[in-house]
Amino acid sequence: MLSVFIDFKSPASFLALDPTLALAGETGVHIKWLPFSVRPFSIPEEKADETVGERHRRVRAIAQRDTHLHYAKVQGREMHFSQTPAGSEVALAAMAGLDGDPVPFIRAAFAAYWTEQADLGDEAVVAALLSSVQTSLPDPQSAGERLVSIRSEAEELGVFESPSYVIADQLFVGREHLPWIRSLIEAGKVA
């Protein structure tokens, strides 16, 4: 089994979805999708008196955004960055409480966030997404408790960013490790 920790507001998680699903389809590995909240991606505003460090962080964030946009174009996906990133906590809690295949909801949530800048921290928005994939809203209290439990488990594993992959007791941060993960699967090192 391949555990994959994602956050809908993470551009890297959005871009990892299709390659991860392709890997699963090609190798037959079962994916356990897990929510993991990270800080929203943002580009610091330019200041007239910014320090070298502040300028470096701003320029690096711009380059990172441009790289994400490039990979979205390569994947044929629409992707828009918002000036004021929205939340994702309600959608992550809903994901934690889902029974069955979460992929239709995951796809809908990513599309809503990255093409429409939907606020996935809004219960009405998340309820509409769940309805669109014919899934009902899980019990908020138990879903919230499950989200806290998953985060605790993730932190014990060393997860600090999304996407993160855990396979064969090894942690990999970022989709760039999918070839290495594939080699573990093909070598039969997956429990």
N, C-alpha and C positions, 0 to 999 in steps of 0.2 A: 504494500500500500504506500502511496505517495501522499503525504499531508502537505497541503498548500495553504498558506496563510495570506489572505488578501484584504485590501481595503478599497472600497469603491472610489475614494478620493485620491488614491495613489495612481499616478499616470503609469508607473512601471507595472503595477498590477493589471491595469486595463490592457496594456500591450502584451502582457504575459498570457492572457486568457487563451487566445487561439493557439499559440505554440504549445501550451501545456495540454490543451485538449487534443491537439494533433499527436503529441507524444503518447498520450493515453490510448488513442485510437490505434496507433501503429504498434504499440508494445503490449496492449492489454492490461496495463497496470491500472488498478483501481485508485481513483483520486478521492481523498477526503478533503473537502473544501472547508476552510475555517476562517472566521472573521478575525481581523487583527487591526485595530485602529492605529493610524499613524498621523503625524502632523500633516496638515494640508500643504500642498506645494504652493509656494508663492515666490514672487520676485520682489526683493526689497526695492523701495522707491529710491531713485537717484537723488542725492542731496548735494547741494553746492559745496559743502565742506566735508564730504565723506572721507573717511580714513582709507588707507590702502586696503585694510582688511575688509571694510564695508564695500568698497568698490569690487574687490575680489569676489566676495559672496554674491554681489549683484550680477557681475559678469558671468560667474560660474552658473548661477541659476538661469540666466538667459540662454547660455549654451546648453544646459540640461533640457530646458524647455524645447529648444530648437531640435535637439537630438530626439526627444520624444515625438515631436511633430514629424520628423523625417521617418521614423519607424512606423508611425501611424500611416503615413502616405505609402510606404513600402507594403504594409499590410492591407492597403485599400480601405482604411478605416477613417471615419470622420472624428476629429478630436479638436475641442476648443478649450482653451484655458480661460478661466474667469478671473477678473480683477479681484473679486472677493470670493474666495473658495467657500462652497457650502459644506455643511456637515454630512456625516454618514452614519451616525450612531444608531438611529432607528432602523435603518436598512441592515446594518451589521447585526443588531439584535434579532431582527426578523430572520436573517440568514441562519443565525445560531439556533433558532427555534423551528426551522423547517424540517418536515419529514419528507423522505423521498429525494428525488433528484433536484438539487438546488440550481443546476446550470441554467434553466430558463429564467429564473429570477436573477441570477448573477448577470446574465447577458442583458436583461432588461434594466437592471440597476446601473450597470456600467454605461449603457447607451444613454440613459436618462441623464446621468451625471456629466458625461463627456461630450454629448451633442447638444443637450438642452440646458445644461448647468442647473439641473434639478436639485433641490435641497433634500438630500436623503436623510436629513435629520428631522424632517417634517412627517408626522404620522399619516396625514392625508395623502401625501405624495407616495409614500411607501405602500399604503393600503391600495392605492390605484395601481401601482406596479404589480403587487401581488395578485390583484384581481385580473390584470391583463394576462398573466400567465396561469390563471385559474388555480391560484393557491390562496388560501385564507390566511389572514394575519394570525400568527401564533400568539399564545397567551403572553402579553407583554412582561409580566413579572417573571415567569419561568424562562422566557427568552433572554431577558436581562441578566438573570442569574447564570444562565448558560454562557452568555457572553463574558461575564466576569471570570467564570471557571476556565474558559478557553484561553483568555488572556493570561491567567496565572500559569496554566500549562505551557503556553508559548514562551513566557518569560523564563520558566525553568529550563526550557530547551535552548535558550539563548536567542530567541527571535527578538529582533528590535526594529525590523523594517519589513515592508511588503513589496513584492511578493517574497516569501520565504518558503523553502521546500525542505521537508524532513523526510529522509528515506534511509533505510538501513542504519538508523541511529546517527546519521550525519545531517548537519544543517547547511543549506546552501541559500545564500541571499542573492536574489536576482535571477531573471530569466536567462542570463548569459551562461548559467550553469546547466542548462537543459541537456547539452551534449554529454556532460559528465554523468548526469542523472541517468540518461539513456544507457550509458555504458554499464552502470550499476545494475540496471534492470536486465539488460541483455546478458550480463555475467551471472544472473540468477542470485544476486545479493540482496534481493528484496524479500522480506518476510511475508 
